[in-house]
Amino acid sequence: PLKTWTHKDKGTVVSVGEKAVAHDVVNVPVETFGGLPAKLLKKAIAARWINDVTGVGRAAKAWPDM
């Protein structure tokens, strides 16, 4: 039997070259935004994933290269 699971959509962040665009992000009053806030959000998402996989040290070390 298949297991039942749920997913809470927290929004979307898309890379556009070196830039980023975010849309429908939870707890953000603006529906769609870009610029530095979207780029920092993209980096934070990547750093969180790296932290989950390899640890906080590698996530911090990778931050400047993102």
C-alpha positions in Angstrom: 0.0 0.0 0.0 1.0 3.6 -0.7 1.8 5.8 2.3 -0.1 9.0 2.6 1.9 12.2 2.9 1.3 15.9 2.7 3.4 18.8 1.5 3.1 22.4 2.6 4.1 24.8 -0.2 6.3 27.5 1.2 6.7 29.3 -2.1 9.0 29.2 -5.1 12.5 30.5 -5.6 13.9 30.3 -9.2 17.5 31.0 -10.2 17.8 33.2 -13.3 21.5 33.2 -14.1 23.2 34.8 -11.1 19.9 36.4 -10.0 16.8 35.0 -8.4 13.0 35.5 -8.3 10.8 34.4 -5.5 7.0 34.0 -5.6 4.3 33.3 -3.1 6.8 32.9 -0.2 5.1 32.1 3.2 5.1 35.1 5.6 6.3 37.6 3.0 3.7 40.3 2.2 4.9 40.8 -1.4 3.7 38.1 -3.9 6.6 38.2 -6.3 10.0 39.8 -5.7 13.6 39.7 -7.0 16.8 41.5 -6.2 18.9 41.0 -3.1 16.1 39.6 -0.9 15.4 36.8 -3.4 19.1 36.1 -3.9 19.6 35.9 -0.1 16.6 33.6 0.2 18.0 31.3 -2.5 21.3 31.2 -0.7 19.7 30.4 2.6 17.7 27.6 1.1 20.9 26.1 -0.4 22.8 26.6 2.9 20.1 24.8 4.8 20.2 21.9 2.5 24.1 21.7 2.7 23.8 21.9 6.5 21.3 19.0 6.5 23.6 16.9 4.3 27.1 17.7 5.5 26.9 20.1 8.5 27.0 23.7 9.4 30.7 24.1 8.8 30.4 23.3 5.1 27.3 25.3 4.7 29.1 28.4 6.1 32.1 27.7 4.0 29.9 27.5 0.8 28.0 30.7 1.5 30.4 33.1 -0.3 30.5 30.8 -3.4 26.7 30.7 -3.8 
